[in-house]
Amino acid sequence: MREHRAIRRLVPMLCLGLTAILSMGPAAVASRAPLVAHSEAAHVHQPARVSAADQAIRLQGLLGQHSILAADLMRSRIRGDDSFVQAADAALGQNTEAMTGLIGQLFGAAAATQFGPMWSDHVVDLVAYAAGVADQDTGALARARAQLTGSEQELADFFAGASHGRLPRAAARDAVLMHVDHLTRQADAYAAGDHATADRLYRQSFQHTYDLGLTLAEALLPAADRATLREPVWRLRSQLGKLLAEHAALVEDVSRAAVTGTPDFDAAAESINGNTRDVAAAVDTLFGAPVARRFQAQWASHVEQLVAYAGATAAGQNDRKQRVRAALHNFERGLAAILAPATGGRMTPAALTAALVQHDEMLLRHADLYAAKDYQGAHEVAGQTYEHMFELARRLADGFGAQVAARLPRGGPETGQGGLAGGHR
């Protein structure tokens, strides 16, 4: 195993593409040729001169995005959808580059040099596992599991070492093991046609990996920066970013199912419904049940219209698409009218409406590109949408202010759901 790792780290990352590897079957994947790297900028861009707390939220976002992209790549390999595999590989490569760069910014070039190859190994291991599942190759699965065990240990030891004792090795290994367990089990369930389990694990994987980013930041950053991460507005930014980014990813997932008519549509729809309930619970915690009920009615209608647009796109129903756009414009103005007063004038209804229009246009563009089988374009737009959710979260948290943010329980909105606990659909 270690000889394979040493050889792979000497090979330039641009030498091979994932599609070529997968076309040769699981035996070739098991040889652990590296994923192709990408020269384009990563989806989640790094603003200039940001604070360590900004970078900690970005680490959360990149880790959560990794989970989504890895799961999507594994599923496309299981489906045998080679065109989507190639585009998903490109997006995951960009995410890996961004994570390695961020590790370097936070902890130095030596840490990035150590982290990059280990994380690439981790990604290749996951793809090898999906190949073994797809081809029902027990030997390939056994090799992939063995390689994953090695990757888990190396990554956990890296993070524990970088923390200088603040993150115990056992805790680091448990966290990495859970991440890998989520991804491999969702792949198993997806291949077996158990889409409800697969999508439940899809959400758990994102949420766990996103939260892992904060755990790592609190263990690795200096004390002053760690204290900033506990301030109410920063915590609210983190939690809103988590909910909104998951919303975007799940809308895209159910839209893909609506376009293709695949059997996982119902499970994908239930996942986005679950996220809607969680977003409404957060609003309940911050502003009370009456506001949350008005918000949830608007937000749920918003999701329904986005999914309807994907279905109309697949059916070539341009008139219906235009009706959906009109309905979305009503949502954008209505939701802005609900949220703008909560910002105390720091965000106007016009500014909020503009941000929501941008969000919706990105999601509609993603559905159009996916329906046209432009998977690379769809992934690029998905990355922009994901990034935009963190900008929206920042603007909302800053607008709501510290007094409102202080209402957020220490564990996030899911631990204090108030009058909407149990929720509505």
C-alpha positions as CSV (number, residue, x, y, z in Angstrom):
1,M,0.0,0.0,0.0
2,R,2.7,2.5,1.0
3,E,4.8,1.7,-2.1
4,H,1.8,2.4,-4.3
5,R,1.3,5.7,-2.5
6,A,4.9,6.7,-2.9
7,I,4.9,6.0,-6.6
8,R,1.6,7.8,-7.2
9,R,2.9,11.0,-5.5
10,L,5.8,11.2,-8.0
11,V,3.5,11.1,-11.0
12,P,2.3,14.5,-12.3
13,M,-1.4,14.9,-11.6
14,L,-2.2,15.9,-15.1
15,C,-1.0,12.6,-16.6
16,L,-4.3,10.7,-16.5
17,G,-8.0,11.4,-16.6
18,L,-10.5,9.5,-14.5
19,T,-12.6,8.5,-17.4
20,A,-9.8,6.6,-19.0
21,I,-9.2,4.8,-15.7
22,L,-12.8,3.8,-15.2
23,S,-13.2,2.5,-18.8
24,M,-10.5,-0.1,-18.0
25,G,-12.6,-1.6,-15.2
26,P,-12.1,-2.1,-11.4
27,A,-8.6,-3.6,-11.7
28,A,-7.3,-0.5,-13.3
29,V,-8.9,1.7,-10.6
30,A,-7.4,-0.5,-7.9
31,S,-4.0,0.4,-9.3
32,R,-4.7,3.8,-7.8
33,A,-3.7,6.0,-10.7
34,P,-4.3,9.7,-9.6
35,L,-7.3,11.7,-10.4
36,V,-6.7,14.4,-13.0
37,A,-6.0,17.8,-11.6
38,H,-7.6,20.9,-13.0
39,S,-6.1,24.3,-13.7
40,E,-9.3,26.3,-13.4
41,A,-10.1,28.2,-10.2
42,A,-12.0,26.3,-7.5
43,H,-15.7,26.7,-7.1
44,V,-15.5,28.3,-3.7
45,H,-13.2,31.2,-4.3
46,Q,-11.0,32.8,-1.7
47,P,-11.7,36.5,-1.1
48,A,-8.7,38.8,-0.6
49,R,-7.5,39.6,3.0
50,V,-10.0,37.5,4.9
51,S,-9.9,36.7,8.5
52,A,-9.1,33.3,10.0
53,A,-12.7,33.0,11.0
54,D,-13.7,33.6,7.3
55,Q,-11.3,30.9,6.3
56,A,-12.8,28.5,8.9
57,I,-16.2,28.9,7.4
58,R,-14.7,28.4,4.0
59,L,-13.1,25.2,5.3
60,Q,-16.5,24.0,6.4
61,G,-17.9,24.8,3.0
62,L,-15.2,23.1,1.1
63,L,-15.5,19.9,3.2
64,G,-19.2,19.9,2.8
65,Q,-18.9,20.4,-1.0
66,H,-16.4,17.5,-1.1
67,S,-19.0,15.2,0.4
68,I,-21.6,16.2,-2.1
69,L,-19.3,15.9,-5.1
70,A,-17.8,12.6,-3.9
71,A,-21.3,11.1,-3.4
72,D,-22.4,12.3,-6.8
73,L,-19.3,10.9,-8.5
74,M,-19.7,7.6,-6.8
75,R,-23.4,7.4,-7.8
76,S,-22.6,8.3,-11.4
77,R,-20.0,5.5,-11.6
78,I,-22.6,3.1,-10.2
79,R,-25.1,4.2,-12.9
80,G,-22.5,3.8,-15.6
81,D,-23.0,7.5,-16.6
82,D,-19.5,8.2,-18.0
83,S,-20.2,11.7,-19.2
84,F,-21.4,12.8,-15.7
85,V,-18.4,10.9,-14.2
86,Q,-16.0,13.1,-16.1
87,A,-17.7,16.3,-15.2
88,A,-18.0,15.3,-11.5
89,D,-14.3,14.4,-11.5
90,A,-13.5,17.9,-12.8
91,A,-15.5,19.5,-10.0
92,L,-14.1,17.3,-7.3
93,G,-10.6,18.0,-8.6
94,Q,-11.2,21.7,-8.2
95,N,-12.5,21.2,-4.7
96,T,-9.4,19.2,-3.8
97,E,-7.1,22.0,-5.1
98,A,-9.1,24.6,-3.2
99,M,-8.9,22.6,0.1
100,T,-5.1,22.1,-0.3
101,G,-4.6,25.8,-1.0
102,L,-6.7,26.7,2.1
103,I,-4.7,24.3,4.3
104,G,-1.6,26.1,3.1
105,Q,-3.0,29.5,3.9
106,L,-4.1,28.5,7.3
107,F,-1.3,26.2,8.4
108,G,1.6,26.8,6.0
109,A,3.1,25.4,2.8
110,A,4.6,22.3,4.6
111,A,1.1,21.3,5.8
112,A,-0.4,21.7,2.4
113,T,2.4,19.6,0.8
114,Q,1.6,16.9,3.2
115,F,-2.2,17.2,3.0
116,G,-2.6,17.3,-0.7
117,P,-1.4,13.8,-1.7
118,M,-3.2,12.3,1.3
119,W,-6.5,13.9,0.3
120,S,-6.1,12.8,-3.3
121,D,-5.5,9.3,-2.1
122,H,-8.7,9.5,-0.1
123,V,-10.7,10.6,-3.2
124,V,-9.2,7.8,-5.4
125,D,-10.1,5.2,-2.7
126,L,-13.7,6.3,-2.8
127,V,-13.9,6.1,-6.6
128,A,-12.3,2.6,-6.4
129,Y,-14.9,1.6,-3.9
130,A,-17.7,2.8,-6.2
131,A,-16.1,0.9,-9.1
132,G,-16.1,-2.3,-7.1
133,V,-19.8,-1.8,-6.2
134,A,-20.7,-1.0,-9.8
135,D,-18.9,-4.1,-11.1
136,Q,-19.9,-6.3,-8.2
137,D,-16.2,-7.2,-7.9
138,T,-15.5,-8.4,-4.4
139,G,-11.8,-8.4,-4.9
140,A,-11.8,-4.7,-5.9
141,L,-14.1,-3.9,-3.0
142,A,-11.7,-5.6,-0.5
143,R,-8.7,-3.7,-2.0
144,A,-10.6,-0.4,-1.8
145,R,-11.6,-1.0,1.8
146,A,-8.0,-1.7,2.7
147,Q,-6.8,1.5,1.0
148,L,-9.6,3.5,2.7
149,T,-8.4,2.2,6.1
150,G,-4.9,3.5,5.3
151,S,-6.2,6.8,4.1
152,E,-8.3,7.3,7.2
153,Q,-5.4,6.7,9.5
154,E,-3.1,9.0,7.6
155,L,-5.6,11.9,7.5
156,A,-6.5,11.5,11.1
157,D,-2.9,11.5,12.2
158,F,-2.2,14.6,10.1
159,F,-5.0,16.6,11.7
160,A,-4.2,15.4,15.2
161,G,-0.5,16.2,14.7
162,A,-1.3,19.7,13.3
163,S,-3.4,20.4,16.4
164,H,-0.5,20.0,18.7
165,G,-2.6,17.8,21.1
166,R,-5.9,19.8,21.0
167,L,-7.5,17.2,18.7
168,P,-6.9,13.6,20.1
169,R,-6.0,11.0,17.5
170,A,-8.9,8.8,18.5
171,A,-11.4,11.6,17.9
172,A,-9.8,12.5,14.6
173,R,-10.0,8.9,13.4
174,D,-13.6,8.6,14.5
175,A,-14.5,11.7,12.5
176,V,-12.7,10.6,9.4
177,L,-14.1,7.1,9.7
178,M,-17.6,8.4,10.0
179,H,-17.1,10.5,6.8
180,V,-16.0,7.5,4.8
181,D,-18.7,5.3,6.3
182,H,-21.4,7.7,5.2
183,L,-20.1,7.8,1.6
184,T,-19.5,4.1,1.2
185,R,-22.9,3.1,2.8
186,Q,-24.8,5.6,0.6
187,A,-23.1,4.1,-2.4
188,D,-24.1,0.6,-1.3
189,A,-27.7,1.7,-0.7
190,Y,-27.9,3.5,-4.0
191,A,-26.6,0.5,-5.9
192,A,-29.2,-1.7,-4.1
193,G,-32.0,0.7,-5.1
194,D,-32.6,1.7,-1.5
195,H,-32.8,5.4,-2.4
196,A,-34.4,6.5,0.9
197,T,-31.4,5.2,2.9
198,A,-29.0,6.5,0.3
199,D,-30.4,10.0,0.5
200,R,-30.6,10.0,4.2
201,L,-26.9,9.2,4.3
202,Y,-26.2,11.8,1.6
203,R,-27.6,14.5,4.0
204,Q,-25.8,13.0,7.0
205,S,-22.5,13.0,5.1
206,F,-22.8,16.6,4.1
207,Q,-23.8,17.8,7.6
208,H,-21.1,15.7,9.4
209,T,-18.3,16.8,7.0
210,Y,-19.4,20.4,7.1
211,D,-19.3,20.4,10.9
212,L,-15.9,18.6,10.8
213,G,-14.5,21.8,9.3
214,L,-15.4,23.8,12.4
215,T,-14.0,21.0,14.6
216,L,-10.7,21.1,12.7
217,A,-10.6,24.9,12.7
218,E,-11.2,25.1,16.5
219,A,-8.4,22.6,17.1
220,L,-5.9,24.0,14.6
221,L,-6.3,27.8,14.8
222,P,-4.7,30.1,17.4
223,A,-6.6,30.8,20.5
224,A,-7.7,34.3,19.4
225,D,-9.2,33.0,16.2
226,R,-10.9,30.2,18.0
227,A,-12.6,32.7,20.2
228,T,-13.9,34.6,17.2
229,L,-15.6,31.5,15.9
230,R,-17.7,31.3,19.0
231,E,-19.1,34.9,18.6
232,P,-22.9,34.9,17.8
233,V,-22.7,36.4,14.3
234,W,-20.0,34.1,13.2
235,R,-21.9,31.1,14.5
236,L,-25.0,32.2,12.7
237,R,-23.1,32.7,9.5
238,S,-21.8,29.2,9.8
239,Q,-25.2,27.6,10.5
240,L,-27.0,29.6,7.8
241,G,-24.3,28.7,5.3
242,K,-24.7,25.1,6.1
243,L,-28.5,25.2,5.7
244,L,-28.5,27.3,2.5
245,A,-25.7,25.4,0.9
246,E,-27.4,22.1,1.5
247,H,-30.6,23.6,0.1
248,A,-28.9,24.4,-3.2
249,A,-27.3,21.0,-3.4
250,L,-30.5,19.1,-2.7
251,V,-32.5,21.2,-5.2
252,E,-30.0,20.4,-7.8
253,D,-30.2,16.7,-6.9
254,V,-34.0,16.5,-7.1
255,S,-33.9,18.6,-10.3
256,R,-31.6,16.0,-11.9
257,A,-34.0,13.3,-10.9
258,A,-36.9,15.3,-12.3
259,V,-35.1,15.8,-15.6
260,T,-34.2,12.2,-16.1
261,G,-37.2,10.5,-14.4
262,T,-34.9,8.3,-12.3
263,P,-36.4,6.2,-9.5
264,D,-34.6,8.2,-6.8
265,F,-36.9,11.2,-7.3
266,D,-39.2,10.5,-4.3
267,A,-36.2,10.1,-2.0
268,A,-34.6,13.2,-3.3
269,A,-37.8,15.2,-2.8
270,E,-38.1,14.0,0.8
271,S,-34.5,15.2,1.4
272,I,-35.2,18.7,0.2
273,N,-38.4,18.7,2.2
274,G,-36.3,17.8,5.3
275,N,-33.9,20.7,4.6
276,T,-36.9,23.1,4.2
277,R,-38.1,22.0,7.6
278,D,-34.7,22.7,9.0
279,V,-34.4,26.1,7.5
280,A,-37.9,27.0,8.8
281,A,-36.8,25.7,12.3
282,A,-33.8,28.1,12.2
283,V,-36.2,31.0,11.3
284,D,-38.4,29.9,14.2
285,T,-35.5,30.0,16.6
286,L,-34.4,33.4,15.5
287,F,-37.8,35.2,15.0
288,G,-40.5,33.0,16.4
289,A,-43.2,30.7,15.0
290,P,-45.5,33.3,13.3
291,V,-42.6,34.6,11.1
292,A,-41.4,31.0,10.6
293,R,-44.8,29.9,9.3
294,R,-45.0,32.7,6.8
295,F,-41.4,31.9,5.8
296,Q,-41.9,28.2,5.4
297,A,-45.0,28.7,3.2
298,Q,-42.9,30.9,0.8
299,W,-39.8,28.7,0.9
300,A,-41.7,25.4,0.3
301,S,-43.5,27.0,-2.7
302,H,-40.1,28.2,-4.0
303,V,-38.8,24.6,-3.9
304,E,-41.8,23.2,-5.6
305,Q,-41.5,25.8,-8.4
306,L,-37.8,25.0,-9.0
307,V,-38.6,21.3,-9.3
308,A,-41.5,22.0,-11.6
309,Y,-39.2,24.0,-13.8
310,A,-36.9,21.0,-14.1
311,G,-39.8,18.8,-15.1
312,A,-41.0,21.3,-17.7
313,T,-37.5,21.5,-19.1
314,A,-37.3,17.8,-19.5
315,A,-40.7,17.8,-21.3
316,G,-39.9,20.8,-23.5
317,Q,-42.8,22.8,-22.0
318,N,-41.7,26.4,-22.5
319,D,-45.0,27.9,-21.6
320,R,-44.9,26.1,-18.3
321,K,-41.3,27.3,-17.7
322,Q,-42.4,30.9,-18.1
323,R,-45.2,30.4,-15.6
324,V,-42.7,29.0,-13.1
325,R,-40.5,32.0,-13.6
326,A,-43.4,34.3,-12.9
327,A,-44.3,32.4,-9.7
328,L,-40.6,32.6,-8.6
329,H,-40.6,36.3,-9.0
330,N,-43.6,36.5,-6.6
331,F,-41.7,34.3,-4.1
332,E,-38.6,36.5,-4.3
333,R,-40.5,39.6,-3.5
334,G,-42.6,37.9,-0.8
335,L,-39.7,36.4,1.0
336,A,-37.7,39.6,0.9
337,A,-40.7,41.4,2.5
338,I,-40.6,38.9,5.3
339,L,-36.9,39.0,6.0
340,A,-35.9,42.6,5.3
341,P,-37.6,44.0,8.4
342,A,-35.6,41.5,10.5
343,T,-32.4,43.2,9.4
344,G,-33.3,46.5,10.9
345,G,-32.8,48.3,7.5
346,R,-29.4,46.8,6.9
347,M,-30.8,44.9,4.0
348,T,-33.5,46.5,1.9
349,P,-36.3,44.5,0.2
350,A,-34.8,45.4,-3.1
351,A,-31.4,44.1,-2.1
352,L,-32.8,40.8,-0.7
353,T,-35.0,40.4,-3.8
354,A,-31.9,40.8,-6.1
355,A,-30.0,38.2,-4.1
356,L,-32.9,35.7,-4.3
357,V,-33.3,36.3,-8.0
358,Q,-29.7,35.5,-8.5
359,H,-30.1,32.3,-6.5
360,D,-33.1,31.2,-8.5
361,E,-31.5,32.0,-11.9
362,M,-28.5,29.9,-11.0
363,L,-30.7,26.9,-10.1
364,L,-32.8,27.3,-13.3
365,R,-29.7,27.5,-15.4
366,H,-28.4,24.3,-13.7
367,A,-31.6,22.5,-14.7
368,D,-31.3,23.7,-18.3
369,L,-27.7,22.7,-18.7
370,Y,-28.3,19.3,-17.1
371,A,-31.2,18.6,-19.4
372,A,-29.0,19.6,-22.3
373,K,-26.4,17.0,-21.1
374,D,-23.9,19.8,-20.6
375,Y,-22.7,18.3,-17.4
376,Q,-19.5,20.4,-17.1
377,G,-21.5,23.5,-17.4
378,A,-24.1,22.2,-14.9
379,H,-21.3,21.6,-12.4
380,E,-19.8,25.0,-12.9
381,V,-23.1,26.7,-12.2
382,A,-23.7,24.4,-9.2
383,G,-20.4,25.5,-7.8
384,Q,-21.3,29.2,-8.3
385,T,-24.6,28.6,-6.6
386,Y,-23.0,26.9,-3.7
387,E,-20.6,29.8,-3.2
388,H,-23.4,32.3,-3.5
389,M,-25.2,30.6,-0.6
390,F,-22.3,31.6,1.7
391,E,-22.4,35.2,0.5
392,L,-26.1,35.3,1.2
393,A,-25.6,33.7,4.6
394,R,-23.0,36.4,5.5
395,R,-25.3,39.2,4.4
396,L,-28.2,37.8,6.4
397,A,-26.2,37.1,9.5
398,D,-24.6,40.6,9.4
399,G,-28.1,42.1,8.8
400,F,-29.7,40.2,11.7
401,G,-27.0,41.3,14.0
402,A,-25.5,40.0,17.2
403,Q,-28.7,40.3,19.3
404,V,-30.7,38.0,17.0
405,A,-27.7,35.7,16.4
406,A,-27.4,35.2,20.2
407,R,-30.7,33.3,20.1
408,L,-29.1,30.5,18.2
409,P,-28.4,27.6,20.6
410,R,-24.8,26.4,20.9
411,G,-25.6,23.3,18.9
412,G,-27.2,25.2,16.0
413,P,-30.9,25.6,15.0
414,E,-31.6,21.9,15.2
415,T,-31.3,21.9,19.0
416,G,-33.8,24.7,19.5
417,Q,-36.6,24.5,17.0
418,G,-39.2,26.3,19.1
419,G,-42.9,26.3,18.1
420,L,-42.2,24.6,14.7
421,A,-40.5,21.6,16.2
422,G,-42.0,18.7,14.3
423,G,-42.6,21.1,11.4
424,H,-44.9,21.3,8.4
425,R,-44.4,20.1,4.9
